[in-house]
Amino acid sequence: MRRTALTHLETYLQTARVLHASTFPTEEGHAHPSYLVVLEGGVGVLAKPEDEIGDGQVLVRREVGAWIVAREMGWLDLVSTTVLRPMKSPKHGAMVDASFQIVWPNPLPNAPLETFDDEDVWRAAVFDFLVHQTDRGGHNWLAVPGPGEGHFPQLKLTDHGYAFDESRGNAQSTFLDAKRGEEVPFDALEAVRRLRARLPSSEVSDHMTMEVIDQVTGRADSLLASGRF
């Protein structure tokens, strides 16, 4: 998708009128209460209001930051387009900031890694390393039907409220664990270089502190220097 079209999509998500919202069915134990919001034109998005979980102001901005990192790397298919915008709370009716992200079609949650093409597994591992994802140990990804018979399902990464947080300890990612010690493929390193060239001036600075951006930059530099996790 060209940047112009993507910009239009982000603007639409930020400004389109909300037609209605309903509770989004989530996995048992899912931390952040979420809503399925239908925007004018019939587009469905997953909304996570900042006032329905502890540290919500930070968590919803991490959701947006993860999308921007994926976008800057050129991995527009790996993470759903996500923006920050105000919405009328379905719970109490007041206006509150929330992350709005496009809902993937026909998803299968947490499919085995062998379900996916190895390139997708590598991209997920690199992405989770860079954003220091601490909440992808055995969950928080989707398999979406591929383009036709004989094609691998497409891997989609979800739930990034607990990324970018080194205070939670080591990264927890099934994909990262699967690739530790192996040499990162050239194409994935090129995506890291694209991201590194755009930090810290990237829009990610609108949602992340400079300390967090410095941490992402440091992880990118480490990966480019060693070629391994």
C-alpha positions as CSV (number, residue, x, y, z in Angstrom):
1,M,0.0,0.0,0.0
2,R,1.4,3.4,-0.9
3,R,1.9,5.9,1.9
4,T,-0.7,8.3,0.5
5,A,-3.4,5.5,0.7
6,L,-2.2,4.5,4.2
7,T,-2.3,8.1,5.4
8,H,-5.9,8.3,4.2
9,L,-6.7,5.1,6.1
10,E,-5.2,6.4,9.3
11,T,-7.1,9.7,8.9
12,Y,-10.3,7.8,8.4
13,L,-9.7,5.8,11.6
14,Q,-9.1,9.0,13.5
15,T,-12.1,10.9,12.2
16,A,-14.9,8.6,10.9
17,R,-18.1,8.7,12.8
18,V,-18.8,5.9,15.2
19,L,-22.0,4.1,14.3
20,H,-22.1,1.8,17.3
21,A,-19.9,-0.2,19.7
22,S,-20.3,-3.5,21.5
23,T,-18.2,-5.6,23.8
24,F,-15.5,-7.5,21.9
25,P,-15.3,-11.2,22.7
26,T,-11.8,-11.9,23.9
27,E,-9.8,-14.8,25.2
28,E,-10.2,-15.8,28.8
29,G,-7.9,-13.8,31.0
30,H,-7.5,-11.0,28.4
31,A,-6.4,-8.0,30.4
32,H,-7.7,-4.9,28.5
33,P,-11.5,-4.6,28.1
34,S,-12.2,-4.0,24.4
35,Y,-15.0,-3.0,22.0
36,L,-16.0,-3.8,18.5
37,V,-16.6,-0.4,17.0
38,V,-18.3,0.0,13.6
39,L,-17.4,3.2,11.7
40,E,-19.4,4.9,9.0
41,G,-19.0,2.9,5.8
42,G,-19.1,-0.3,7.8
43,V,-15.5,-0.8,8.8
44,G,-15.0,-2.7,12.0
45,V,-12.2,-1.8,14.5
46,L,-11.1,-3.0,17.8
47,A,-11.1,-0.2,20.4
48,K,-9.3,-0.2,23.7
49,P,-10.2,2.7,25.9
50,E,-7.5,4.0,28.2
51,D,-9.7,4.3,31.3
52,E,-10.6,0.6,31.6
53,I,-7.3,-0.8,32.7
54,G,-4.4,0.3,34.9
55,D,-1.8,2.5,33.1
56,G,-4.2,2.7,30.2
57,Q,-2.8,6.0,29.0
58,V,0.5,4.2,28.4
59,L,-0.9,0.9,27.1
60,V,-3.0,2.4,24.3
61,R,-0.1,4.5,23.1
62,R,2.1,1.4,23.0
63,E,-0.5,-0.2,20.7
64,V,-0.1,2.8,18.3
65,G,3.6,2.8,18.7
66,A,3.9,-0.9,17.7
67,W,2.0,-0.1,14.5
68,I,4.2,2.8,13.6
69,V,7.4,0.6,14.1
70,A,5.9,-2.0,11.8
71,R,5.0,0.7,9.3
72,E,8.4,2.3,9.4
73,M,10.0,-1.2,8.7
74,G,7.7,-1.6,5.7
75,W,5.9,-4.6,7.3
76,L,2.4,-3.2,6.7
77,D,0.8,-6.7,6.8
78,L,2.2,-7.8,10.1
79,V,0.5,-5.4,12.5
80,S,-3.0,-3.9,12.1
81,T,-3.2,-0.2,11.3
82,T,-3.7,1.5,14.6
83,V,-4.4,5.1,15.7
84,L,-5.2,7.0,18.8
85,R,-8.5,8.9,18.9
86,P,-11.2,9.9,21.4
87,M,-14.4,7.9,21.6
88,K,-17.6,8.0,23.7
89,S,-17.1,5.4,26.4
90,P,-19.7,2.6,26.0
91,K,-19.3,2.1,29.8
92,H,-20.0,5.6,31.2
93,G,-20.7,7.9,28.2
94,A,-17.8,10.4,28.7
95,M,-15.2,11.0,26.0
96,V,-11.9,9.0,26.5
97,D,-8.9,8.3,24.3
98,A,-8.6,4.8,22.9
99,S,-6.5,2.9,20.4
100,F,-8.5,2.0,17.3
101,Q,-7.1,-0.8,15.1
102,I,-8.5,-2.6,12.0
103,V,-9.9,-6.0,12.8
104,W,-8.4,-8.9,10.8
105,P,-10.8,-11.1,8.8
106,N,-11.5,-14.8,9.7
107,P,-8.7,-15.1,12.2
108,L,-7.5,-18.2,13.9
109,P,-5.9,-17.3,17.3
110,N,-2.5,-18.7,18.3
111,A,-1.9,-21.2,15.5
112,P,1.3,-23.4,15.8
113,L,4.4,-21.8,14.4
114,E,4.7,-24.4,11.7
115,T,1.4,-23.1,10.3
116,F,3.3,-20.1,9.0
117,D,6.0,-19.4,6.4
118,D,9.4,-19.2,7.9
119,E,9.9,-15.6,6.7
120,D,6.8,-14.6,8.7
121,V,8.2,-16.3,11.8
122,W,11.5,-14.4,11.4
123,R,9.7,-11.1,10.9
124,A,7.7,-11.7,14.1
125,A,10.9,-12.6,16.0
126,V,12.7,-9.5,14.8
127,F,9.7,-7.2,15.5
128,D,9.2,-8.6,19.0
129,F,12.9,-8.2,19.8
130,L,12.8,-4.5,18.7
131,V,9.7,-3.6,20.6
132,H,10.6,-5.8,23.6
133,Q,7.3,-7.6,23.5
134,T,6.7,-9.1,26.9
135,D,3.3,-10.7,26.2
136,R,3.6,-13.1,23.3
137,G,4.5,-16.3,25.0
138,G,2.1,-18.8,23.5
139,H,-0.6,-16.2,22.5
140,N,-1.4,-12.8,20.9
141,W,-1.1,-13.7,17.3
142,L,-3.5,-14.7,14.6
143,A,-3.5,-16.8,11.4
144,V,-5.5,-15.2,8.6
145,P,-6.4,-17.2,5.4
146,G,-3.7,-16.9,2.7
147,P,-4.3,-15.7,-0.9
148,G,-5.3,-19.2,-2.2
149,E,-4.9,-22.9,-2.0
150,G,-1.4,-24.1,-1.3
151,H,-0.4,-20.8,0.4
152,F,0.6,-20.5,4.1
153,P,-1.9,-18.6,6.3
154,Q,-0.7,-15.1,7.0
155,L,0.7,-14.2,10.4
156,K,-0.7,-11.2,12.2
157,L,0.6,-9.9,15.6
158,T,-1.8,-8.5,18.1
159,D,-1.9,-6.9,21.6
160,H,1.1,-4.6,22.2
161,G,0.1,-2.9,25.4
162,Y,2.9,-4.7,27.2
163,A,5.6,-4.0,24.6
164,F,8.3,-1.3,25.0
165,D,8.6,-2.0,28.7
166,E,11.9,-3.2,30.0
167,S,10.7,-2.9,33.6
168,R,8.7,-6.1,33.0
169,G,11.9,-8.1,32.5
170,N,13.0,-10.1,29.5
171,A,11.0,-10.2,26.3
172,Q,8.5,-13.0,26.2
173,S,7.9,-14.1,22.6
174,T,7.4,-17.6,21.2
175,F,8.7,-16.3,17.8
176,L,11.8,-14.8,19.3
177,D,12.6,-17.9,21.4
178,A,12.3,-20.0,18.2
179,K,15.0,-18.0,16.4
180,R,17.5,-17.2,19.2
181,G,21.1,-17.9,18.2
182,E,20.3,-18.1,14.4
183,E,21.5,-15.6,11.8
184,V,18.8,-13.1,11.0
185,P,18.0,-13.1,7.2
186,F,19.2,-10.2,5.1
187,D,15.7,-8.9,4.2
188,A,14.8,-8.7,7.9
189,L,18.0,-6.8,8.7
190,E,17.2,-4.4,5.8
191,A,13.9,-3.6,7.5
192,V,15.7,-3.0,10.7
193,R,18.0,-0.5,8.9
194,R,14.9,1.3,7.5
195,L,13.6,1.7,11.0
196,R,16.9,2.8,12.4
197,A,17.3,5.5,9.8
198,R,13.9,6.9,10.8
199,L,14.4,7.0,14.5
200,P,14.1,9.2,16.5
201,S,12.3,11.5,14.1
202,S,9.6,9.0,13.3
203,E,6.0,9.6,14.5
204,V,6.6,6.9,17.1
205,S,8.0,9.8,19.2
206,D,4.4,11.2,19.3
207,H,3.4,8.2,21.5
208,M,6.7,7.0,23.1
209,T,9.1,8.7,25.5
210,M,12.6,9.4,24.3
211,E,13.8,6.8,26.8
212,V,11.8,4.2,25.1
213,I,12.9,5.4,21.6
214,D,16.5,5.2,22.8
215,Q,15.9,1.6,23.9
216,V,14.4,0.7,20.5
217,T,17.4,2.3,18.8
218,G,19.8,0.4,21.0
219,R,18.2,-2.9,20.2
220,A,18.3,-2.1,16.5
221,D,22.0,-1.2,16.6
222,S,22.7,-4.4,18.5
223,L,20.9,-6.5,16.0
224,L,22.6,-4.8,13.0
225,A,26.0,-5.2,14.6
226,S,25.7,-8.9,15.5
227,G,23.1,-10.3,13.1
228,R,21.7,-12.4,15.9
229,F,19.5,-12.1,19.0
